Amino acid sequence: MVVGELAHERDLMIIGGGPGGYHAAIRAAQLGQTVTLIEKEALGGVCLNKGCIPSKVFTEGAAKLASLRKADQFGIESESIHFNLKKLQAHKVKMIHQLRKSIASLCKANKVELLNGSAFFLSEDRIGVENGDQYDVYRFKHAIIATGGSPTVNAKVEIDHERILNIWSMTNLEMIPEKLVIFGSDYIALEIAMAYHTFGSQVTLLIEQEDLLFDYSINRELKRVFKKNGINIIRNAVISAVSADENHVSIHLEKEEILTCTHMFVSKGQTPNVENLGINRMGIEMTESGFIQVNKQCQTSMPAIYAIGDVTEGPALAAKAIRQGKAAAEAIAGISTEVDFRFLPIAVHTLPPIASVGLTEQEAYEQGYQVNTGQFSLTSNGFAALRGERDGFIKVITDKESHLILGMHMIGYGAIELITSGVFTLEMAARDEDWLFPAYPHPSINESMLEAVEAIKKQSIHIMPEKERFPV
């Protein structure tokens, strides 16, 4: 076909069927757009098929296994508990297929046209789509780039997907590694560390910086939990070379230390999938880091073209892509909207889980706030105690002058579900008094959030009062 000979007309073309892409497609269809969604591999993108969902199946499996090992206190007796990796793998595949089918059904119900193929821009209003021998040209009024990212490549670590793995292959292993070294400190690295430790691996975590990446109180608690579980952390790790044979991986660190393991997992973030899209030829503006530059409506330097998700700067999180996808669809439909990720929640499915939103204590000081903090240990929460989930705490950071809540940080049972309350708190510019007024369900972990706020004012009922100091 000669370009320009025939072009199918569409309102909106979306390249990429991951969380951002299909949310954008369905939202645009709700708003009356004629939508075509193009995915070259499988619906759901990397998140569903290779990343978030597979890893969360593993973390959930680890959580259930850990819970069973503590079930004796509830009178649940078992002579032995056997973990079957093949069954977990089968469950993972089943869940991926079910969720992928659900996305396809939702798209069909919303009259979103699904195309399989590789898409690239021919001009500022045309896209070519190749699928084997078939090639079609589409003229669009608007387009959204949602092509996601790929695991960042480290020049000194060659991924072979057998002994040296990334997130795309780690959850495909057919055996539990005897000794697993993890290179990275992002949420995926931490989740894999805890999951495989629970499954029986001896785990070592290599991080390039001095400490983990959360509020320092969370870092301290997480390191305590890791130490209790026998997970070793090597800080300021710089890899000089990695080699693998049929049975082992040798990791050479710059301090002349050599680590030997059976498997290595590398999690060093995402690189945006912007190659072969033709956007450089069109002159779409990029950031210095190689991401597509967008405004608060996710619009690129070409007004008819938008970009969302991992191809834009910011955390490589599905939550970000989903919000951007909806905002882009609404902006295209003429609705006044924008994205603001100041209060983007971070969730890590470790054991115990971690959740965070807003400023850390360090960041609050650096931004010039007079800081107050309140912290409540789950050890003192009755519901956490009866569940046998005493590890962790909830920490609240406020501005001493205005009493505005600046950040909430949690590690412990229920943290990921509870953090939404923290998001609402920050979005609505709540003060500590707004947390003190309501009644809270009892018994529940929710009460720990209240007592963390009460701790700021020394009103917490379940924190022992400080002993009075008398002069000697």
Steps between C-alpha positions, in 0.01 A plus 500: 500500500625848419480734797221746436313270257243395759470583868240379746348787697495490880434750779757361743785252451676361809831316468543257787245287686646513851323653804533856370401411145187300567378738772544787255315304230198418714479849650516654152230263376281602796542858381381419148829456316557239230800318647754260355741331741814345353707241691787309339510222759231426761231722652592622845854584394808430707315564828252217454710254303857541623516742793252613765253212494749209480710650779191561714387140454837403647483748787146388580615138493780588740257684730267200515791262564633721780150520650463121499830464681358715781158334504580269791419779747142490369475126556562415136739207518690349212790260519658647188437773247628438149547780246441398136649753257340333197152557645581865569622537141177343374295740714702794364429396140130450577472844660675670207268333249189586701597864542602533135164354394323744731677797341405380152137463609496851647644645181245314289212613722618861462537460121879547509658361184794271581786459256800271533819630342794737515405866464711799397433859401517588132415865560336718760157358410574151365602167649613187321420159649685184400389149589690239305432560132213736571562874498240771555505878530276695734432872509419620849370815665688416821746235612631377836840336540485238776782265402639455851854410591750217502739395778803727505812329371816503710815484287678276751215254550379295203152357552482140376155424650635173643744586779496878468144629488291816481135560587389349169656163585530485879148369553544239226761297690420130532705460817555692823852648495722362772693827526349813346681832468277798415651815348268796555303683767171583327168353607533199269844412640366511856190297414701230326745490793225433753302260279791274412633507855160372611513229233837383636775691319803643678475867394757780480397851394752729327414871507706772334431766762558526874140432597160396370273755335222562755458721805791418730266344758365259238856422387601415857199272555539327165867431568401357840247270332756395239756425770245299701428294189864450406496718187842660464536856365824622342500880470692724260541201269674565169515206259811471284418172323252211500551155352286187495543132423255212503467497880620828650525877461812687611457868586815710526468815710742792474623440854655175369221300660356209302151368566398157375136405462278269299289783354511878467206734460551852364241774554633840396191680379345554158618650171222659288393313186529786252717341233342417162203729564617763252457781754858623464447553130190708576683710757298421812686658790681265739646552847873479566440153645341373178135515603221666302438853625135560598297769673247452782243370250758246367519689171829488309656782300269391216149602616323198349734246661502407869730271702438311825661248733861385497588699185459815712717608792414394853463172686438194284172418672172374357316747726672786319423358154134440585448855627680645198296285261171626637623860504620480138166356386311774682725776364448371146122510561527865607460443873708719729737261677862456605731259681687582818716231659611680813295249697562187292495206744782248510409140588740210552366148552774384734443304822388717672379737226608862467295798388589867485364832380618859527823631648743293702626655822832581329325666205277705728802642681679566170199696374512728803212368709500497878424132540297302749480121475282239662571129484297206624628143512272218390630311802257713702201445270263234629385381157858467372587306816214251466589444135864439590605794280695713747782615270485859381358841581319803359674836488337839439690820416343843557596865473539639853358842407198417284440146633462386137582134443800477265555127471391156617728197503404146597660161529289214625184300446236694303732785396421488128125522552530765771720738300199622299391682818837673494452600137160654578652675801765672290272575204248668730769692694389344827637602837568274795169606659314351202639161598419542867128574457345179353434164663697201366394134463615280787694282500684595181834616366325831420533589866877504458467787253300695758753424775790606277332842467419503871867427573591840354301663780600235758136384517547140386332263744713197418843663520658486841560850642856617516650457845539821691858605544603605848826679574764279653 
